[in-house]
Amino acid sequence: MKRATLLWIDLEMTGLDPKEDRILEVAAIATDWNFNEIAAYTAVKKVGSSLVEQRMVGEFWEKFPSVRDALIAQNIDGKNGRTVESELLAFIEEHFDADTRVLLAGNSIHQDRKFIENEWPRLDKRLHYRMLDVSAWKVVFDGKYKKRFAKPEAHRALEDIRGSIEELQYYLKRVKV
């Protein structure tokens, strides 16, 4: 069986405060170092409707009302957080070596990691302290070389991961080894 080396994760949340907001949707893609997709996982995590109504307000949600409405609509059929965390751990068990901590990858992945630390402590323990953050590449290439990747803003977990992988490949094509 092919073993993965990177766990790409993207979360959609009610907002950006890991203490007050909650994860609504998660996607994970296991890849190798060539970014070949080995397996994918998606889930909807159920969040109380009163919290959703209270937290999913403001400028961001006004700018993306169709995303907000889709996340709210799917919330009805979501799973509890413990179940989603267990499924993610099973996904990791199936695709990653058991004796190493998993390297997390994504765009601004440090923010997603805060939510993982807060809501999924068993998953957090399985992850390496180092992370592959595509947004760091974005900062360097934009600031130093004025090169920008036109990443679509789907604000849906699985599409956002695939966009992040494409973005990193864009930057890596410009690196001479």
Backbone torsions as a table, in degrees:
resi	resn	phi	psi	omega
1	MET	NA	140.1	178.0
2	LYS	-72.2	129.4	179.2
3	ARG	-99.9	135.0	-179.8
4	ALA	-80.2	158.1	177.2
5	THR	-120.2	-21.7	180.0
6	LEU	-126.8	135.8	174.5
7	LEU	-109.5	102.2	177.9
8	TRP	-83.4	126.6	178.9
9	ILE	-130.1	141.9	169.5
10	ASP	-136.3	136.4	178.6
11	LEU	-117.4	143.1	166.9
12	GLU	-109.4	130.4	-174.3
13	MET	-125.7	168.8	177.1
14	THR	-69.0	-20.8	179.9
15	GLY	-175.7	-164.8	-174.0
16	LEU	-106.2	3.6	-179.7
17	ASP	-94.1	108.5	-175.5
18	PRO	-65.4	-14.7	177.3
19	LYS	-89.3	-36.3	-175.9
20	GLU	-97.9	-31.8	-176.8
21	ASP	-94.2	168.9	-177.8
22	ARG	-134.8	154.5	175.3
23	ILE	-70.9	133.4	177.3
24	LEU	-107.6	-36.2	-173.7
25	GLU	-145.9	141.9	177.3
26	VAL	-134.7	142.4	170.1
27	ALA	-132.8	147.2	176.9
28	ALA	-138.7	139.1	173.6
29	ILE	-128.7	127.5	175.0
30	ALA	-93.6	126.5	178.0
31	THR	-131.0	168.8	169.0
32	ASP	-94.1	-173.6	-178.5
33	TRP	-71.4	-12.3	174.3
34	ASN	-92.9	6.0	178.3
35	PHE	66.0	25.4	172.7
36	ASN	-75.3	130.0	-178.9
37	GLU	-74.8	121.4	179.3
38	ILE	-94.6	-41.1	179.9
39	ALA	-162.0	158.6	178.4
40	ALA	-133.9	153.6	179.4
41	TYR	-141.0	138.6	173.2
42	THR	-138.4	151.1	175.7
43	ALA	-158.2	153.4	172.3
44	VAL	-106.1	127.8	178.1
45	LYS	-101.6	124.5	-177.6
46	LYS	-72.2	133.9	178.4
47	VAL	-127.6	141.4	179.6
48	GLY	-54.9	137.0	-175.2
49	SER	-62.1	-32.9	179.5
50	SER	-68.0	-38.1	176.8
51	LEU	-66.1	-41.8	178.7
52	VAL	-58.9	-49.0	-179.7
53	GLU	-62.5	-39.4	-178.1
54	GLN	-70.8	-39.8	-170.8
55	ARG	-95.1	-25.9	-175.5
56	MET	-89.9	60.0	178.3
57	VAL	-131.8	166.2	175.9
58	GLY	109.8	-175.6	-172.2
59	GLU	-58.2	-46.3	-178.0
60	PHE	-60.0	-49.6	-176.6
61	TRP	-69.3	-28.4	174.8
62	GLU	-69.6	-31.9	178.8
63	LYS	-74.3	-30.1	-177.7
64	PHE	-125.4	61.9	-176.7
65	PRO	-65.3	-31.7	-179.7
66	SER	-68.7	-35.2	175.9
67	VAL	-65.3	-47.9	178.7
68	ARG	-56.4	-48.3	-177.3
69	ASP	-63.2	-39.7	179.0
70	ALA	-66.4	-42.1	178.4
71	LEU	-64.9	-40.7	178.6
72	ILE	-65.7	-43.6	-178.7
73	ALA	-62.5	-41.4	-178.3
74	GLN	-76.8	-18.3	-178.4
75	ASN	-58.1	-31.4	-178.9
76	ILE	-57.0	-37.8	-177.5
77	ASP	-96.9	12.9	-176.5
78	GLY	-70.9	162.9	177.5
79	LYS	-98.5	160.4	176.9
80	ASN	-72.1	157.2	-173.7
81	GLY	-60.3	-37.5	-180.0
82	ARG	-64.3	-39.1	178.3
83	THR	-64.7	-45.5	-180.0
84	VAL	-62.6	-43.5	178.7
85	GLU	-60.5	-43.1	178.7
86	SER	-62.9	-40.2	178.1
87	GLU	-66.3	-39.4	176.4
88	LEU	-63.4	-41.3	177.5
89	LEU	-64.4	-37.8	176.4
90	ALA	-66.0	-39.1	176.7
91	PHE	-60.3	-45.2	177.8
92	ILE	-63.7	-45.3	179.5
93	GLU	-56.8	-39.0	-177.6
94	GLU	-72.9	-32.6	-169.1
95	HIS	-114.9	-8.1	-177.9
96	PHE	-124.0	154.3	176.7
97	ASP	-61.7	138.0	-175.1
98	ALA	-71.8	-27.4	-172.9
99	ASP	-93.7	7.1	178.2
100	THR	-126.7	149.2	175.5
101	ARG	-74.8	146.8	-173.6
102	VAL	-86.3	134.9	178.3
103	LEU	-86.1	118.7	-178.7
104	LEU	-85.5	139.1	-179.7
105	ALA	-135.1	152.4	177.1
106	GLY	160.4	-177.6	178.7
107	ASN	-93.3	125.0	-174.3
108	SER	50.1	44.6	-173.6
109	ILE	-63.6	-22.4	177.7
110	HIS	-59.7	-33.7	179.9
111	GLN	-70.2	-43.7	177.1
112	ASP	-62.0	-38.1	-179.4
113	ARG	-61.5	-36.5	177.3
114	LYS	-60.4	-40.1	178.3
115	PHE	-69.3	-39.4	176.9
116	ILE	-61.4	-46.2	178.5
117	GLU	-57.8	-40.6	-176.3
118	ASN	-76.2	-40.8	-171.9
119	GLU	-104.0	-26.4	-174.8
120	TRP	-130.2	73.2	-175.8
121	PRO	-64.2	-31.6	178.1
122	ARG	-67.2	-39.6	175.9
123	LEU	-65.8	-43.5	-179.3
124	ASP	-56.3	-40.2	179.9
125	LYS	-64.9	-24.8	-178.1
126	ARG	-82.7	-13.9	-174.7
127	LEU	-92.6	147.3	175.5
128	HIS	-71.1	154.0	177.0
129	TYR	-72.5	-23.9	176.6
130	ARG	-83.2	148.8	179.5
131	MET	-138.4	151.6	174.9
132	LEU	-99.6	104.7	-175.5
133	ASP	-106.2	111.0	-178.6
134	VAL	-63.3	-29.7	-178.6
135	SER	-64.5	-25.9	175.2
136	ALA	-65.6	-40.5	176.2
137	TRP	-63.7	-41.4	179.3
138	LYS	-57.8	-44.1	-178.7
139	VAL	-62.6	-46.2	-178.7
140	VAL	-65.8	-50.0	-175.8
141	PHE	-68.0	-34.2	177.2
142	ASP	-73.2	-48.8	-176.6
143	GLY	-68.9	-44.7	-174.1
144	LYS	-88.5	-39.5	-172.4
145	TYR	-114.2	-4.3	-177.3
146	LYS	57.3	32.3	176.2
147	LYS	-101.1	127.3	-178.4
148	ARG	-127.9	139.5	175.4
149	PHE	-95.9	128.1	-179.9
150	ALA	-85.8	81.8	-178.5
151	LYS	-85.4	127.1	176.8
152	PRO	-66.1	145.3	-179.2
153	GLU	-101.3	79.9	-179.9
154	ALA	-75.7	-34.1	-175.2
155	HIS	54.5	38.6	169.7
156	ARG	-129.7	137.5	-164.5
157	ALA	-56.0	-54.0	-174.3
158	LEU	-65.9	-44.3	178.7
159	GLU	-63.4	-37.5	179.7
160	ASP	-65.9	-37.4	177.3
161	ILE	-63.8	-48.3	-178.9
162	ARG	-60.7	-36.4	175.1
163	GLY	-65.1	-38.2	178.4
164	SER	-66.3	-40.3	177.5
165	ILE	-63.7	-44.7	176.8
166	GLU	-60.2	-40.3	-179.0
167	GLU	-64.1	-44.9	179.2
168	LEU	-64.8	-39.2	176.9
169	GLN	-61.7	-37.9	176.4
170	TYR	-57.7	-48.0	-179.6
171	TYR	-67.4	-42.5	-177.1
172	LEU	-64.9	-30.1	177.3
173	LYS	-64.7	-18.8	-178.7
174	ARG	-95.9	0.1	179.9
175	VAL	-95.8	129.9	177.0
176	LYS	-97.5	128.4	-179.1
177	VAL	-103.1	NA	NA
